[in-house]
């Protein structure tokens, strides 16, 4: 009997284009939220303020298919979580190890709460991303209220656009991936959250020891990889992330070759945000191609000085590779059932011992 070689299908996922119910106008809404913040910052001659508020505007990505009342409550709670994550880590940026600890705690709580309440994708991602970014900003106690306020303004803008979109367009239409249900034992969520918290803290420490400037890029790559629903999915996202970043670096060089003005950079960022949201649930690798130039162009749009583009691209590529490898390692622990069972057993034993001591 002739045995077929499975090798040609092994990497089929790289080119797979998944079907989805998401309409084209939701990516447009996401691009409008992010782009509006950047344009406002540009016209007020505060591009760095626009970039900060655009982070809060990512709240729109937690838009769900629930009835409008529940939808707006869900968005408001997610907005509060994003603002809180950013604020908490901002206060610990004075020391890299305290910053890493704060990101680890935020990551632990973000995963525990989002998995407990079955928050649909993007789940814990943006809460952890915001904490990672806040912890690496130059520490300035007087600037913290301003930064947190700008993030809050972006989140409020997103909620406002989401309300108008819900009233006039979406109403009860499904525009997001349906919730995934998890049937896990009592302590499993705690163990998973602890593993994620540990690895997210580790990303900042590794970036600091390697003397990288934008260590949050390592953190973002790591948390993006561990979103996989099983280890095979984690491995696929890892491959998507690395290959997509390689292609995205070339795309970035092509954009910056023409040395566009800031107003055109913002327009390009807005278009890239649309493309990312259009492709991210259809083919993650394609989305990463556009994520790479977006992150680099955001740095350019937020800065009043011109950066060395080659240095930025090299740093982005290296950070992504390191973050992806850390994410792959974290994914191995998260989806290795024997390890989870062993840690869970120790946690349960420690909990009962603690209860006995209290008695």
C-alpha positions as CSV (number, residue, x, y, z in Angstrom):
1,X,0.0,0.0,0.0
2,X,1.3,3.4,-1.0
3,X,1.9,5.8,2.0
4,X,1.4,9.5,1.2
5,X,4.0,11.9,2.4
6,X,2.4,14.4,4.8
7,X,5.3,16.8,4.3
8,X,3.6,19.0,1.7
9,X,0.7,19.6,4.1
10,X,2.9,20.3,7.2
11,X,3.2,24.0,6.5
12,X,-0.2,24.4,4.9
13,X,-1.3,26.6,7.8
14,X,1.1,29.3,6.6
15,X,-1.1,29.9,3.5
16,X,-4.4,28.9,5.0
17,X,-7.1,31.6,4.7
18,X,-9.9,31.0,7.3
19,X,-13.5,31.9,6.8
20,X,-15.0,34.4,9.2
21,X,-18.2,36.3,9.8
22,X,-16.4,39.5,10.5
23,X,-17.6,42.3,8.2
24,X,-15.2,44.8,6.5
25,X,-16.7,47.7,8.4
26,X,-15.3,46.5,11.8
27,X,-11.7,46.8,10.6
28,X,-12.6,50.2,9.3
29,X,-14.0,51.2,12.7
30,X,-10.8,50.0,14.4
31,X,-8.7,52.0,12.0
32,X,-10.9,55.1,12.5
33,X,-10.4,54.9,16.3
34,X,-6.6,54.6,16.1
35,X,-6.2,57.0,13.2
36,X,-8.4,59.7,14.9
37,X,-6.1,59.8,17.9
38,X,-3.0,60.1,15.7
39,X,-4.5,62.9,13.6
40,X,-5.7,64.9,16.6
41,X,-2.2,64.7,18.1
42,X,-0.7,65.7,14.8
43,X,-2.9,68.8,14.3
44,X,-2.3,69.8,18.0
45,X,1.4,69.5,17.3
46,X,1.6,66.8,20.0
47,X,2.4,63.6,18.0
48,X,3.6,61.7,21.2
49,X,0.2,62.5,22.8
50,X,-1.6,61.1,19.8
51,X,0.4,57.9,19.9
52,X,-0.3,57.4,23.6
53,X,-4.1,57.9,23.1
54,X,-4.1,55.5,20.2
55,X,-3.0,52.8,22.6
56,X,-6.2,53.4,24.6
57,X,-8.2,53.4,21.4
58,X,-7.3,49.7,21.0
59,X,-10.2,49.1,23.4
60,X,-12.4,48.9,20.3
61,X,-10.9,45.4,19.7
62,X,-12.9,44.1,22.6
63,X,-16.1,44.8,20.7
64,X,-18.5,41.8,21.0
65,X,-21.7,40.5,19.4
66,X,-23.7,40.9,22.6
67,X,-26.9,43.1,22.8
68,X,-26.0,46.8,22.9
69,X,-26.3,47.3,26.6
70,X,-24.1,44.3,27.5
71,X,-21.7,45.2,24.7
72,X,-21.1,48.8,26.0
73,X,-20.7,47.5,29.6
74,X,-18.2,45.0,28.4
75,X,-16.3,47.7,26.5
76,X,-16.4,50.0,29.5
77,X,-15.0,47.3,31.8
78,X,-12.2,46.4,29.3
79,X,-11.4,50.1,28.9
80,X,-11.0,50.4,32.7
81,X,-8.8,47.3,32.7
82,X,-6.6,48.7,30.0
83,X,-6.2,52.0,31.8
84,X,-5.6,50.3,35.1
85,X,-2.9,48.0,33.6
86,X,-1.2,51.0,32.1
87,X,-1.4,53.0,35.3
88,X,-0.2,50.3,37.7
89,X,2.9,49.5,35.6
90,X,3.7,53.2,35.1
91,X,4.3,53.6,38.8
92,X,6.9,50.9,38.9
93,X,9.1,52.0,36.0
94,X,11.7,53.5,38.3
95,X,13.4,50.1,38.6
96,X,13.5,47.3,36.0
97,X,13.0,44.5,38.5
98,X,10.0,46.3,40.1
99,X,8.7,46.9,36.6
100,X,9.1,43.2,35.7
101,X,7.3,42.3,38.9
102,X,4.4,44.7,38.1
103,X,4.1,43.3,34.6
104,X,4.1,39.8,36.0
105,X,1.3,40.6,38.5
106,X,-0.8,42.3,35.8
107,X,-0.3,39.4,33.4
108,X,-1.3,37.0,36.2
109,X,-4.5,38.9,37.0
110,X,-5.3,39.6,33.3
111,X,-5.2,35.9,32.4
112,X,-6.9,34.7,35.5
113,X,-9.8,37.2,35.2
114,X,-10.2,36.9,31.4
115,X,-10.2,33.1,31.5
116,X,-12.5,32.9,34.5
117,X,-15.1,35.2,32.8
118,X,-14.4,33.6,29.4
119,X,-13.6,37.0,27.8
120,X,-13.4,36.4,24.0
121,X,-10.3,37.1,21.9
122,X,-8.1,39.2,22.2
123,X,-8.6,38.1,25.9
124,X,-5.6,39.0,28.1
125,X,-3.5,40.4,25.2
126,X,-3.9,44.1,25.4
127,X,-4.0,44.3,29.2
128,X,-0.5,42.7,29.2
129,X,0.7,44.7,26.3
130,X,-0.3,48.0,28.0
131,X,1.5,47.0,31.2
132,X,4.6,46.0,29.3
133,X,4.8,49.3,27.4
134,X,4.1,51.5,30.4
135,X,6.8,49.8,32.4
136,X,9.5,50.6,29.8
137,X,8.7,54.4,29.4
138,X,11.1,56.8,30.9
139,X,10.1,57.2,34.6
140,X,8.7,60.6,35.3
141,X,6.3,60.8,38.2
142,X,4.8,64.1,37.1
143,X,4.1,62.7,33.6
144,X,2.2,59.6,34.8
145,X,-1.2,61.4,35.2
146,X,-0.9,62.9,31.7
147,X,0.0,59.6,30.2
148,X,-2.8,57.7,31.9
149,X,-5.2,60.5,31.0
150,X,-4.2,60.2,27.3
151,X,-4.7,56.5,27.3
152,X,-8.1,57.0,29.0
153,X,-9.1,59.6,26.4
154,X,-8.3,57.1,23.6
155,X,-10.4,54.4,25.4
156,X,-13.3,56.9,25.8
157,X,-13.1,57.8,22.1
158,X,-13.3,54.1,21.2
159,X,-16.3,53.5,23.4
160,X,-18.0,56.5,21.8
161,X,-17.4,55.3,18.3
162,X,-18.5,51.8,19.3
163,X,-21.8,53.2,20.6
164,X,-22.5,55.0,17.4
165,X,-21.4,52.0,15.4
166,X,-23.8,49.8,17.5
167,X,-26.7,52.1,17.1
168,X,-26.5,52.8,13.4
169,X,-24.7,49.7,11.9
170,X,-23.9,46.7,14.0
171,X,-27.0,46.5,16.4
172,X,-27.1,42.7,16.9
173,X,-24.8,41.5,14.1
174,X,-22.0,39.1,14.9
175,X,-18.7,40.8,14.2
176,X,-16.3,39.0,16.5
177,X,-15.2,35.4,16.9
178,X,-17.6,33.5,19.2
179,X,-16.5,32.9,22.8
180,X,-14.5,29.8,23.5
181,X,-15.5,27.7,26.4
182,X,-13.0,26.0,28.7
183,X,-13.7,23.2,31.2
184,X,-10.8,23.3,33.5
185,X,-10.2,22.2,37.1
186,X,-10.3,24.7,39.9
187,X,-6.6,25.4,40.1
188,X,-5.7,25.1,36.4
189,X,-6.5,28.8,35.7
190,X,-4.3,29.8,38.7
191,X,-1.3,27.7,37.5
192,X,-1.6,29.0,33.9
193,X,-1.8,32.6,35.1
194,X,1.3,32.1,37.3
195,X,3.2,30.6,34.3
196,X,2.2,33.6,32.0
197,X,3.0,36.1,34.8
198,X,6.5,34.5,35.3
199,X,7.3,34.6,31.6
200,X,6.0,38.1,31.1
201,X,8.2,39.3,33.9
202,X,11.1,37.4,32.4
203,X,10.8,39.2,29.1
204,X,11.6,42.6,30.7
205,X,14.5,41.1,32.6
206,X,15.9,39.5,29.5
207,X,15.6,42.7,27.5
208,X,17.3,44.6,30.3
209,X,20.2,42.2,30.6
210,X,20.7,42.3,26.8
211,X,20.5,46.1,27.0
212,X,17.7,46.4,24.5
213,X,16.0,49.8,24.2
214,X,12.4,48.7,23.5
215,X,12.0,45.7,25.7
216,X,8.2,45.8,25.4
217,X,8.6,44.4,21.8
218,X,9.9,41.2,23.4
219,X,6.9,41.1,25.7
220,X,4.4,41.7,23.0
221,X,5.9,39.0,20.8
222,X,5.8,36.6,23.8
223,X,2.2,37.3,24.8
224,X,1.1,37.0,21.1
225,X,2.6,33.6,20.8
226,X,1.0,32.2,24.0
227,X,-2.5,33.0,22.8
228,X,-2.5,29.7,21.0
229,X,-5.2,27.3,22.1
230,X,-2.8,24.3,22.2
231,X,1.0,23.7,21.7
232,X,0.6,23.0,18.0
233,X,-1.2,26.3,17.6
234,X,1.5,28.1,19.6
235,X,4.1,26.6,17.3
236,X,2.2,27.8,14.3
237,X,1.9,31.3,15.7
238,X,5.6,31.3,16.5
239,X,6.4,30.5,12.8
240,X,3.9,33.1,11.6
241,X,5.3,35.7,13.9
242,X,9.0,35.2,12.8
243,X,8.3,34.8,9.1
244,X,5.8,37.7,9.1
245,X,8.2,39.9,10.8
246,X,10.9,39.2,8.2
247,X,8.6,40.1,5.4
248,X,7.3,43.1,7.4
249,X,10.8,44.4,7.8
250,X,11.2,44.5,4.0
251,X,7.8,46.2,3.7
252,X,8.8,48.8,6.3
253,X,12.0,49.6,4.4
254,X,10.0,50.1,1.2
255,X,7.7,52.6,3.0
256,X,10.5,54.5,4.6
257,X,12.6,54.5,1.4
258,X,10.3,57.3,0.1
259,X,10.8,59.3,3.4
260,X,7.1,60.2,3.8
261,X,5.9,63.2,5.8
262,X,4.3,62.6,9.2
263,X,0.8,63.2,7.9
264,X,1.3,60.4,5.4
265,X,2.9,58.2,8.0
266,X,-0.3,58.5,10.1
267,X,-2.4,57.7,7.0
268,X,-0.3,54.6,6.3
269,X,-0.7,53.6,10.0
270,X,-4.5,53.9,9.7
271,X,-4.5,51.8,6.6
272,X,-2.2,49.2,8.2
273,X,-4.6,49.0,11.2
274,X,-7.4,48.2,8.8
275,X,-5.4,45.5,7.1
276,X,-4.3,44.0,10.4
277,X,-7.9,43.7,11.7
278,X,-9.0,42.3,8.3
279,X,-6.4,39.6,8.2
280,X,-5.7,38.7,11.9
281,X,-8.4,36.1,12.2
282,X,-8.1,35.0,8.5
283,X,-4.3,34.4,8.5
284,X,-2.2,35.5,11.4
285,X,1.0,35.5,9.4
286,X,-0.4,38.0,6.9
287,X,-1.5,40.3,9.8
288,X,2.0,40.2,11.3
289,X,3.4,41.5,8.0
290,X,1.4,44.7,8.6
291,X,2.0,44.7,12.4
292,X,5.7,45.1,11.9
293,X,5.7,48.4,9.9
294,X,2.8,49.7,12.1
295,X,4.9,49.4,15.3
296,X,8.0,51.0,13.7
297,X,5.9,53.8,12.0
298,X,4.2,54.5,15.4
299,X,7.6,55.3,16.8
300,X,8.3,57.6,14.0
301,X,4.9,59.3,14.2
302,X,5.2,59.8,17.9
303,X,8.7,61.3,17.8
304,X,9.8,64.8,17.1
305,X,13.2,63.6,15.8
306,X,14.0,61.2,13.0
307,X,15.2,57.8,14.2
308,X,17.8,55.6,12.5
309,X,15.4,53.4,10.6
310,X,17.8,50.5,10.1
311,X,18.5,50.4,13.8
312,X,14.8,50.3,14.6
313,X,14.1,47.5,12.1
314,X,17.1,45.4,13.3
315,X,15.9,45.9,16.9
316,X,12.3,45.0,16.0
317,X,13.5,41.8,14.3
318,X,15.8,40.7,17.1
319,X,13.2,41.5,19.8
320,X,10.6,39.5,17.9
321,X,12.8,36.4,17.5
322,X,13.7,36.4,21.2
323,X,10.1,37.1,22.3
324,X,8.8,34.3,20.0
325,X,11.2,31.8,21.5
326,X,10.2,32.8,25.0
327,X,6.6,32.5,23.9
328,X,7.2,29.0,22.5
329,X,8.8,28.0,25.8
330,X,5.9,29.4,27.8
331,X,3.5,27.6,25.4
332,X,5.3,24.3,26.1
333,X,4.7,24.6,29.9
334,X,1.1,25.9,29.4
335,X,0.1,23.0,27.2
336,X,2.2,20.2,28.8
337,X,-0.5,18.5,30.9
338,X,2.0,16.6,33.2
339,X,3.7,19.8,34.2
340,X,0.3,21.6,34.8
341,X,-0.9,18.6,36.9
342,X,2.3,18.5,38.9
343,X,2.2,22.3,39.7
344,X,-1.6,22.1,40.3
345,X,-1.1,19.3,42.9
346,X,1.6,21.3,44.7
347,X,-0.6,24.4,44.8
348,X,-3.6,22.4,46.1
349,X,-1.4,20.8,48.8
350,X,0.0,24.2,49.8
351,X,-3.5,25.7,50.0
352,X,-4.8,22.9,52.3
353,X,-1.7,23.2,54.5
354,X,-2.3,26.9,54.8
355,X,-5.9,26.3,55.8
356,X,-4.7,23.9,58.5
357,X,-2.3,26.4,59.9
358,X,-5.0,29.0,60.1
359,X,-7.1,26.7,62.2
